[in-house]
Amino acid sequence: MKCGFIEPDKGLADLEDPNTSLGIPIYGGHRALDHHHHLRDRNRLFDEIVDQLQASSPPHYEDQCSVQYYFDLVRTMRDFAGEYRRVIEVGVYMGGSSGILGGLAERFDFDLDLIDIKVPFLQFSYERIRRAFPEAARRVRLFHGDLPSYVKYVLSHEDSGPCIVHHDGAHNFDQVVRDFSSLSFVREKIHALIAQDTHLRGSIENMNFVDLALYAVFGIDLKAAHIGAVYPKGHPLTGPDGFFGNYFAPDMPEGLVLPLALNSFRYPHPSATIDAFLPPQN
């Protein structure tokens, strides 16, 4: 797969349902921000972002995060404000987190790079940001590829300033280890890593173990804060879904925030090179 930056698709601007043009199916139809009312008036910034997204987003999309996760993401980025210059989002799907981050970009003065291996997801996510926060769109770049390729071809060469990496990409253990390990080659540029779906499990074919990939790379003595939803045993979401057999492990946090100053890379070996973590070339 050829990787690199791509331009936004301007042809999506006037479409009511860009997902149809882009060929993105809607599965469960979960729209996290439709369930924000119990969080109303607890964070003015979150309320403003929700209102703008609700007023301007395309009508057909779905989220793969909880509303609590988005609420905590806003608080986390606010807590780190002034300590980062770029946010790197890995895995954008239909722009749930992208929209939240886009709403923060101008307020906290950072640039936003979106990374995904699927062009339609990048284009849809950009369009959600552009419609809700047109002033922030100029700060957004779209990278078609994976995180190790971005590290080698972009982050290693640019004077980005401190970065925060928000990871909601591949959830397969092997690929997540590749992604997190690649950050070791630019560790001085990473202020914090935010990992989503640390509670996700599924069929053995998918090997969804984001939390265990964190332990593999950073060791079992992680210094991390919990964010997002936690589901108790017996909750409907702790049972396999009807699409891919995914479910959430009970009593585990949806996401973890790792400040890099408090954590160390235990993998890979210092003799390793970034090329070892790049995807195979066809």
HELIX and SHEET records of a PDB file:
HELIX    1   1 LYS A   10  LEU A   12  5                                   3    
HELIX    2   2 PRO A   18  LEU A   22  1                                   5    
HELIX    3   3 ALA A   32  HIS A   35  5                                   4    
HELIX    4   4 HIS A   37  LEU A   39  5                                   3    
HELIX    5   5 ARG A   44  SER A   56  1                                  13    
HELIX    6   6 VAL A   67  ASP A   79  1                                  13    
HELIX    7   7 GLY A   96  PHE A  108  1                                  13    
HELIX    8   8 VAL A  119  ALA A  132  1                                  14    
HELIX    9   9 ALA A  137  ARG A  139  5                                   3    
HELIX   10  10 LEU A  147  TYR A  150  1                                   4    
HELIX   11  11 VAL A  151  LEU A  155  3                                   5    
HELIX   12  12 PHE A  173  SER A  182  1                                  10    
HELIX   13  13 LEU A  183  LYS A  189  5                                   7    
HELIX   14  14 VAL A  210  PHE A  218  1                                   9    
HELIX   15  15 PRO A  236  THR A  238  5                                   3    
HELIX   16  16 LEU A  260  LEU A  262  5                                   3    
HELIX   17  17 ILE A  274  PHE A  277  5                                   4    
SHEET    1   A 8 GLY A   4  ILE A   6  0                                        
SHEET    2   A 8 VAL A 140  HIS A 144 -1                                        
SHEET    3   A 8 ASP A 111  ASP A 116  1                                        
SHEET    4   A 8 ARG A  86  VAL A  90  1                                        
SHEET    5   A 8 CYS A 163  HIS A 167  1                                        
SHEET    6   A 8 ILE A 190  GLN A 196  1                                        
SHEET    7   A 8 GLY A 255  PRO A 259 -1                                        
SHEET    8   A 8 ALA A 225  ILE A 227 -1                                        
SHEET    1   B 2 LEU A 200  ARG A 201  0                                        
SHEET    2   B 2 TYR A 247  PHE A 248 -1                                        
END                                                                             
